[in-house]
């Protein structure tokens, strides 16, 4: 039997940002989101980037021929 198997690989990266001069946690979160989206944010910089091991899960099986 010939089977086509699709596997989805998910890569996760944990990024920690340093934000200065904000008045609330919500404002700090918005600044970090802007910086993560590659937009200019003068009071925020990427402090640490930690890659995590990828995860895999089987998406689907398709019988090509038996």
Backbone as CSV, one residue per row, in Angstrom:
resi,resn,N_x,N_y,N_z,CA_x,CA_y,CA_z,C_x,C_y,C_z
1,UNK,0.848,-1.172,0.000,0.000,0.000,0.000,0.893,1.234,0.000
2,UNK,0.576,2.219,-0.805,1.283,3.496,-0.843,0.430,4.541,-0.139
3,UNK,1.040,5.238,0.797,0.307,6.232,1.587,1.096,7.531,1.606
4,UNK,0.411,8.620,1.438,1.008,9.947,1.564,0.634,10.468,2.950
5,UNK,1.619,10.815,3.750,1.404,11.277,5.125,1.873,12.722,5.235
6,UNK,1.024,13.583,5.766,1.373,14.986,5.972,1.645,15.212,7.457
7,UNK,2.827,15.748,7.749,3.223,16.060,9.123,3.418,17.571,9.212
8,UNK,2.839,18.181,10.246,2.977,19.621,10.451,4.000,19.845,11.564
9,UNK,4.998,20.662,11.252,6.026,20.999,12.222,5.779,22.418,12.715
10,UNK,5.736,22.581,14.016,5.520,23.887,14.617,6.785,24.285,15.376
11,UNK,7.344,25.409,14.985,8.539,25.912,15.674,8.132,27.069,16.584
12,UNK,8.618,27.022,17.808,8.290,28.039,18.795,9.563,28.749,19.240
13,UNK,9.492,30.065,19.287,10.607,30.869,19.777,10.075,31.775,20.877
14,UNK,10.722,31.711,22.027,10.333,32.582,23.140,11.195,33.829,23.081
15,UNK,10.549,34.980,22.951,11.266,36.254,22.890,10.917,37.087,24.127
16,UNK,11.940,37.640,24.742,11.752,38.514,25.896,12.205,39.913,25.495
17,UNK,11.338,40.895,25.728,11.631,42.277,25.368,11.821,43.112,26.614
18,UNK,12.695,44.093,26.527,12.896,45.069,27.593,12.224,46.361,27.160
19,UNK,11.305,46.847,27.995,10.548,48.069,27.682,10.805,49.074,28.798
20,UNK,11.156,50.291,28.433,11.419,51.319,29.450,10.454,52.486,29.296
21,UNK,10.189,53.144,30.416,9.409,54.376,30.408,7.922,54.218,30.141
22,UNK,7.296,53.154,30.629,5.852,52.982,30.444,5.153,53.103,31.791
23,UNK,3.845,53.389,31.731,3.075,53.597,32.956,2.237,52.393,33.362
24,UNK,2.092,51.401,32.492,1.254,50.249,32.824,1.759,49.002,32.121
25,UNK,1.294,47.860,32.592,1.654,46.592,31.968,1.056,46.479,30.564
26,UNK,-0.138,47.027,30.383,-0.785,46.990,29.070,0.028,47.768,28.038
27,UNK,0.535,48.940,28.447,1.354,49.747,27.543,2.651,49.011,27.206
28,UNK,3.246,48.341,28.186,4.466,47.570,27.942,4.189,46.430,26.971
29,UNK,3.056,45.771,27.139,2.687,44.684,26.231,2.491,45.173,24.810
30,UNK,1.850,46.323,24.639,1.645,46.876,23.298,2.970,47.272,22.647
31,UNK,3.880,47.831,23.429,5.197,48.188,22.898,5.945,46.934,22.442
32,UNK,5.893,45.885,23.249,6.569,44.637,22.891,5.942,44.019,21.643
33,UNK,4.619,44.085,21.512,3.957,43.557,20.310,4.375,44.333,19.061
34,UNK,4.496,45.648,19.183,4.943,46.448,18.043,6.370,46.071,17.643
35,UNK,7.225,45.904,18.622,8.613,45.529,18.353,8.672,44.126,17.734
36,UNK,7.843,43.210,18.217,7.807,41.850,17.666,7.305,41.858,16.232
37,UNK,6.440,42.811,15.891,5.932,42.942,14.532,6.860,43.719,13.622
38,UNK,8.094,43.937,14.071,9.128,44.624,13.288,8.793,46.084,12.998
39,UNK,7.998,46.700,13.895,7.727,48.128,13.751,8.645,48.897,14.693
40,UNK,8.926,50.132,14.371,9.835,50.955,15.172,9.217,51.245,16.533
41,UNK,9.945,50.955,17.582,9.515,51.238,18.948,10.764,51.665,19.710
42,UNK,10.956,52.977,19.916,12.235,53.472,20.449,12.552,53.046,21.879
43,UNK,11.554,52.737,22.689,11.823,52.393,24.088,11.817,50.886,24.336
44,UNK,11.881,50.066,23.275,11.787,48.620,23.409,12.894,47.953,22.599
45,UNK,13.495,46.923,23.196,14.455,46.141,22.420,14.381,44.675,22.825
46,UNK,14.781,43.832,21.895,14.786,42.393,22.130,15.903,42.066,23.092
47,UNK,15.547,41.496,24.218,16.517,41.217,25.258,17.061,39.800,25.138
48,UNK,16.158,38.825,24.865,16.593,37.428,24.788,15.682,36.668,23.836
49,UNK,16.262,35.763,23.068,15.495,34.928,22.152,15.912,33.482,22.380
50,UNK,14.944,32.646,22.770,15.236,31.255,23.094,14.428,30.353,22.162
51,UNK,15.095,29.627,21.267,14.358,28.690,20.421,13.974,27.450,21.212
52,UNK,12.780,26.981,20.991,12.281,25.763,21.631,12.311,24.629,20.618
53,UNK,12.401,23.391,21.083,12.382,22.272,20.137,11.060,22.250,19.371
54,UNK,11.102,21.890,18.093,9.856,21.858,17.315,8.944,20.728,17.763
55,UNK,7.663,20.921,17.557,6.687,19.862,17.823,6.130,19.381,16.490
56,UNK,5.762,18.130,16.443,5.242,17.517,15.227,3.903,16.869,15.530
57,UNK,2.977,16.957,14.590,1.753,16.168,14.694,1.301,15.761,13.298
58,UNK,0.715,14.601,13.246,0.260,14.069,11.970,-1.016,14.774,11.564
59,UNK,-1.004,15.340,10.383,-2.145,16.110,9.895,-3.149,15.226,9.171
60,UNK,-2.675,14.414,8.222,-3.629,13.575,7.483,-2.902,12.434,6.791
61,UNK,-3.679,11.416,6.465,-3.219,10.272,5.703,-4.025,10.221,4.412
62,UNK,-3.360,9.891,3.340,-4.040,9.785,2.064,-3.533,8.522,1.364
63,UNK,-4.433,7.575,1.136,-4.057,6.344,0.450,-3.954,6.647,-1.024
64,UNK,-2.766,6.460,-1.577,-2.532,6.763,-2.988,-2.933,5.583,-3.846
65,UNK,-2.558,4.381,-3.415,-2.884,3.182,-4.183,-2.710,1.976,-3.271
66,UNK,-3.494,0.951,-3.489,-3.389,-0.227,-2.617,-2.882,-1.427,-3.359
